[in-house]
Amino acid sequence: MTGQKAPVRRCSWHHCSAPAVATVAFELPNLLAGSRRDYCREHTAQIRQAKGTVVVARFGARQRPALLDLGDARQGRLAEPKVPSHRKGVMP
C-alpha cells in the first residue's frame, strides 16, 4: 500500500473548478440516463432537484451540518410503516 493520496476529483459542471463531493447517477427519464458524474456541493444540490437523479456516493471532507439539506426530500418507501387496508370484507 502506498502512502499517496488519490487525486482530487473536480466537479463535472461546465467551467466549475471546485472539488467534487458526490457522485450522481442518472436514471430515466433524465437524458443522461445510464451515466454517473461527480459534482461539487452547490451543483449536487442543484442537480438532485431534477427527475431521475440519485446521489450514489459522497466523498471528501464532510461538513457539519449535513452535506446536503434533506428537508425538502420526499419520503422513501420505507420511511413510514404501511398500514394494512381493510378492503376485503364489509365495514359497518
PEVENFEN-V926978 format. One line per field, one symbol per residue. phi: phi as a letter, one per 30 degrees, with the letter a starting at -180 (. if undefined). A space follows every 10 residues. Layout:
phi = ???
This chain:
phi = .cdddddddc dddeiccddd baccccbdcd dcejcbbcbd eddddddddd dicbdcabai ddccdeebdc dcdddddcdb ddddccddjc cd
